[in-house]
Amino acid sequence: MTRARRLLDAGLLAHDRAAVAVTERLGLPGSADPARVIGVKLLDGLDLEVLPDRGFDVGDVRLGGAPLSWISPVADARPLPVPGGGAWLDRFTGGLIATCGLRNIGPARDGQGLHGDLGQRPARVLGIERGVDAAADGGRVWARLRAEIDDAAVFGASLRVHRTLTVSSAVGADGRPEHRVELVDEVENLGPVATPVSLLYHVNVGAPAVLPGTRIDVAASRAVARDPHPEVPDWSTLPDPVDALTEAVFEHHEVEADDEGFAHARVLAAPDVLAAPEVHGRPGADDARADGTAVREIDVAWSAATLPRLFQWVLPTRGRWALGIEPANAPLFGPDRDVPHAGAPVLASGERRRHELRITFR
């Protein structure tokens, strides 16, 4: 049972707001960014930011004060009015989830900029719920936020993303804490004509959650690299940082799905090579992540039927260090982009399509 449920059952909390805090502020203190930020804090759980002016994406995520999401060197979080060409990178501040689409993912093409503009569009916040489940259900602590993001033009397509974001902390089957960020997007074509829709979820994690030696486990038929990558010799193990500004991008083909229809990429923690030497001298502490708040595994899962592709991004550069796990519904590179709509599936008028993403920290 979660600590929040025990405290409530013991009569030591007057309201579940003590276990689940949802607040709103404007921008970053001392910055020129006026955008709204919704903060969610769960007792003994995640502390994260939701960004209503950036497509309702998930920004900074922390556990016990330590960042889980990647924080990029770009500090300017203002949305771009017209994100053409490669300008998407000018506002890529990192964060746990940066959604790419709906008109393009990957390199700029046919007048659409790199990774599209969904993450630059404002969302309408529809509702916020929160609670602590009954002890019989393990006492899960949760918050649920709903929003809509429109991509519409007078003489063009009319698309709407119905987004539900659920953040929760519970006790897993092994008795350890389990924290989850779950995103459900239903993309609806409100226009009169069929429209191609491309989507990619850029899931970004950084140190100390991932370190040199961190392993990536994907059950797929093969992994294909976009370019030569001597600095990242093995997609399944993160290398030591390098001084060159470089990246490696892989596609994992034919990723297996489980009985629920979800495919998985698991990020398995490496021993903390930067920990103090005495940590490794403690019995059972050969892995410096043995304390109760440390993350041993990050399980990224997604609906395989509507997101049939998986890309992996490794940024091994010193001072930039990052890992991206990127489920998608369309190709990023290779000959598959030379077909109509760059390989994006087409959504019929009036049709809705559901995409699910689950990120679990254990």
N, C-alpha and C positions, 0 to 999 in steps of 0.2 A: 504494500500500500504506500502511496506517496506521502511525503511529510505533510503536504497541505491537507490531505484528507484526514490524517491523524490529528492535526491541530484543530480542524473544524469539528471532528467528532468529539474531541475532548472539551469543546466549548471555549477554546483559547483564541479563536478568531471571531470577531464580531460580524464580518462580512467577507464574502469571497473576493472582494476587491483586494484584500490583503494577499491573496494567493495569485490573483491575475490582475495586473495593472495595465490599462490601456490609456495612453495619453497622446496628446497632439501638440506639436510645436511648429514654429515657422523657421525654416532654414537652419543653418549651422551657426552657432554663436561666433560673432566676429567675422563672418564671411558675407559676401555679396549675394549669397544664394537665398532667395525669398521663399523657396518651395516648402510645402507642407511635409512634415514627417510624422507618421503615426508610430509611436513606440509601444512595444508589447514586452512585458516582463512577467515571467512565470516564476513562482516560488520554487527555488532549487532547480530552475530550468533555464530556458533560453531567454536572452535579451536581444531583441531584434528591431530593425527599422523597416517600415513599409513606406513606399514612396508614391503617394497619390499622383504627383505631377510627372512621374517617370513611369507611366504605364502600370502603376500599382505593383512594381517590382519589389524585391526584397533586397535591402542594402546591407548594412553592417549587422552581423550576427555574432553574438558572444555567449560563452558559457563560463561562469565563474570569473568573468572579466577578461578571459582570453579570447581573441578573435578566432572564429571558425571560418568566416568568409574571407576572401582576398580583398585587401584594400590597395587600390592601384595608386601610382604616383600622381594621377590626375585628381585635383581637389575641387575643380569647378563642376558642380553638380547641376547647373541650370540646363533645362532641356534645350535642344537645338531647334530653332524655328524651321529650318530646311536642312535636314541632315543628308546632303548630297555627297557624292564621291566617297572619300574615306573619312568624312568628318565625324562619323560615329565614334571613332577612337578619341576624338578631342573631348568627349564627355564620358568616356568609359572609366567610371570611378570604381569599378569592381562591384562588390556586393555579392550576396549569395546567388541571386537569380537575376540575370539580365535577359529579358525576352527579346528575341530578334524576329522580325517579320513586319507586317503580314504580306508585303508586296515583294520582299526579297530577303534572302539570307545569303551570307557569303559576299564575295566581291561585288562592287557596284556593277549594275547591269540594266540596260534599257531605261535609263533615266532614274533608276532607283539606287539609292546610296547603299554603302556597305551595311549589311545586316538590317536594312529597312528602318522604319521610324516608329514602330510600336512602343518602344521604350522611351520615346520622346513625347508621347501623347498623354494628356491629362485623363485621369479617371474620375468617374462619378462614384463617390462612396455611398453605398446603399444601406449598409447596416454593419453593426459590430455586436457580437455576442461573446459571452465568456462564461466559464463555469468550472466546477470541480465535480467530477462524476462520483457516484455512490461508491462506498467501500467495496461492494460486491463486484464492481467493475474495475477494481484496482485503484480507484481514486484519481483517475487521469485528470490533469489540470490542462485547460485548453482555452484558446481564444479563436474566434472565427470572424473573418472580415470578408465582405462581399462588395464588388465594384463592377462597373461597366466601362469599357474603353471603346470608343467609336473610331472607325477609319472610314470616312464617307466623303463623297464629293458630289456636287450638283450634277455634273456630266461625267460621272464615273461610278465606281463600285460603292456599295454601302455595306460595310462589315461591322459587326459588333462582337466584342469579346466579353462574355459573362464570366467573371473571375471570382472564385471562392478560394480564400487562403486560410488554412487552418494550422495553428501552431499548438503543439501539445507536448507535455512531459508525462511520462508514466514509468512504471517499473516493468522491466522486461522479464522474459521467462527465466533468465539466469539470475534474477534478483538485483541486477544493476539498473541504474537509470537509463531510460530510453527517450530521446528527444526527437521530435519530428516536425518538419515543415512540409505541408501537403498543399499542392496547388491543383485546382481543377479549372480548366478553361473550356468553355463551350463557345466555339466560334460560329456565329450565325450570319448568313447572307441575307440581308434585308433588301437588297436591290433586285431589279427586274431581270438581271442576266447572270449566267454562271460566271464565277470569278475564281482564278487560281489563288490559293492561300498557302504561303510558306511559313513555317514556324521552326524556331530553334530555341531551346532553353539553355542559355550559357550559365552553367552552374560552376561557380568559382570558389575554390578553397585555397587557403594560404597557410603559412607558418603561424603558430606552431602545430596546427592540425596536420599539415603535411610537411615532411622533412626529407632530406636526402636518405634514400633507402626505403621510403614509403612505397608500398606495392599496390598495383591496380589489378583487380581480378575481373575479367570479362569473359563470359562463356560465349565465344563467337567462332565462326569458321576460320577467319583470318583477319589480320590487321594490315592495312595498306597505308603507307606514308605518302603525304602530299609531295614532299620534297626530301632530298638528302638531309640527314640530321645527325652529323657526327657528335654533336654535343649531347644528344639523347640517344644513346645506342640501343636502348631497350624500352619499349613503350610500357612494359609492366613494372618498371622500377624507376623511381625518380633519381636522377643523377646528382652529383655534387654541383653546386652553382658555378657558373662560368662568367667571365667578364665580357664576353661578346653579347651584343644585342641580337638575340636570335630566338626562334621558336620552332616547335615541332608540332605538326598536326597529323593525326591518324584517323582513318575510318575503320571501325570494327564492323565487319560484314556478317549478316545472319546471326544476330545476337539471340540466344535462346530465351524463351519466355517461360514463366512459371505457370502453375495451374490457374492463377487468377488473371493471366494475360499480361503480366508485368515482366519486362526485361530489367536486368540489374547490372550495375557497375559498382564494385565494392572497392573502397579505398582503405587499405589496411595499414595501421600506424607502424612506423619504425621506432626503435629506441631513440630517445632524445639525446643526440650526441652532444648537445650543448648543456646538458644538465650538470650540476656540480658533482665532482667525483664521488663524494660521500653517498649520493643517492644510490649509486650502483653497488655500494658496499652493504646496503641493508638487505636482510633476508627477503627473497622474493621480489626484489626491486631491480632486477636486471633490466626490466623495461621501465624507464623513468616515467611512464604514463600510468603507473599502477594506482595512483590515488583515485578517489571516488568521482572527481569531476573531469578526469581526463577522458578523451575520446579515443577509443581503440579502433573503431571502424566507422566509416561513413558509407551508408548504402544508398545509392542513387537509383531509384526505380521509376519506370515510366510505362505508359500504356503502349505496348508494342504494336498494336494494330494501327493506331493513328500516328505513332512516332516510330516508324520502322528503321530509322537510321541512327547511328551513334558515332559521334566524333569526339576526339580527345585532344586537348590542347595542353602543351607543356611549355612553360616559359622559364627556362633554367637560368636566366640572367641574374647575376648578383644584384640585389636591390630592386628586383622586379618579380621574384620567385613566385610562381603560381601554377596551379593545376586546374584545368577546365574539363568538366564532363558535360557533353552537349548532345542530348537526344534531339532529334529533328525529324521532319517529315519530307525533306527534300535534300538533294545533294549540295555539297559545298564546293567540290572540285571534281575534275575529271570529265570524261565524255558525257556523263549523264546530264551535265548542265547545258549541253548543246541541243537538247530537245525542247519542244514548246514549253513556255513558262518556266524554263530552267529546271524542269522536272517536278515542279510543285503540283500537288493534287488540286483538282477543281471542285469548288463547292457550288452546288446548284442553287438557284434562287429559292429561298425559303428553307434551305437545309441548314441543320446544325450538326457540328462535329465536336466530339468531346476528347480532350487531351488531358492526361493526368501525369503528375510528377510528384514523387514522394522522396524526400531527403531525410534519412534517419541517422541520427548520431547515437552511437552506443559506446 
